[in-house]
Amino acid sequence: MASRISARIGAISESATLAVDAKAKALKAAGRPVIGFGAGEPDFPTPDYIVEAAVTAARDPKNHRYSPAGGLPELKQAIVAKTKRDSGYEIEAAQVLVTNGGKHAVYNTFATLLDPGDEVLLPAPYWTTYPETIQLAGGVPVEVLADESQNYLVTVEQLEAARTEKTKALLFCSPSNPTGAVDTPEAIEAIGRWALEHGIWVITDEIYEHLTYGDTKFTSLPVAVPEIANQTVVLNGVAKTYAMTGWRVGWMIGPKDVIKAATNLQSHQTSNVNNVAQRAAIAALEGDLSAVDEMKVAFDRRRKLMVSMLNDIPGVECPEPTGAFYAYPSVKGLLGKEINGKVATTSAELATIILDEAEVAVVPGEAFGAPGYLRLSYALGDDDLTEGVSRIAKLLS
C-alpha cells in the first residue's frame, strides 16, 4: 500500500529543540517542577515601545489588508538602514525579502538556490533546521565537524577537504547556534576568500549578531570580503535581538535576481508577512539597541555562571561561548557510566536520564549533528539556571 505521506515530507525530522521545549512545558503543566534549557528564546518581554507600535498598527485599517508579498516598503528601508548601521553592509531595498521568521528565510534561500543533488557544506554542530531545509530543497548536506578541541570553529582546510564538483553553497553561522562560538575577523575573511575563489555561494546566518561578549566582535562576511556580495545571502531577523521570537519577522538579503526569485516563491507560499508584526519590526529597527544591551548584561552573567558550574561536573568539558546564548558541553566522559542505576551510551540517552531523574530538559548533540554533547540555553531566569544546573550536577557527580 502506498504511503499516505509523501517521501519528501515523511523524511523530515521533528525540530528537536522545539520537541524538547514542548515536552518540558507539558510536564510542567502536569505539575512536574521541570526546568527547560531547550528553547533558544530570550526570557525577556518584547520592549514596550515595540508593543505599542503594534497596538497602534492593529487599529489602522491599512494594516487589515494585503500588502506586498516581499515586505512593507517602510520595513525594507528600515532593514537597509539597520544593516548599514550595525554591520557596515550597504544594500538596496531591492535586495531584501521580509519573511515569516528566520526559518522561512532559510527555507526560501535554499529553495531558490539549490537544484537536486547540489551539495551544501554544513559546519557541525549545526542548528537542527539547516539540514532539513537543504534536503527539502533537493540539496545534499555535507557535514564538516569541528569539535571542542578547535572551539567548534571549522577551518578552511576542512572545508576544502569536503569540497567536490557538486558543492554549490556553504552555510555559515557566527555567532553559532548551538555552540555560541564566534569566528575571528581573520577566519571569516579567509573563509569568504576561499568561497569566492571556488565560486561557492555563502548563506550567512547573522541572527545572533548583537549577542557577543567580552572583547569578541561580530563580523559580517560580505563586509570582510566585499567581492563576494554577488554570491552571498545574509539571513537575519528581530527574534533574538529584540526578544521577538513569537512575532515571526525575518529577512534575507542577497543579489537582486535571487531576491526577486525568492519573492516570487513567497508570493505563492504565504503572501505578505503579518502587517502588524512588520510595523512592530519597523519600530524595533528604527529604535536604539538599549534593549539588547540590557539583555546582554544578564546573558553575560548567566554565561559565566553556567559554564563554571558545568565544568565543575566530572566528565563534562565546556568551552566558554563568546556569542549567542548557549553552552555546548561535551559529555563524552559520562557515557558508559552508571547514573542512578541507568547507563547512557549516547548523549540522547543521557538527556533522557537527566529529564527523568533530575527533571531538567536539555537538547542532545544528536540534534545538531554532533553526538556526545548537550546544548543548554542560558536565556532563562537566574534562579532556574542555578537550580537546573545544580540538579544536573547532583545527578551526575
Disulfide bonds with the S-S distance in Angstrom:
none
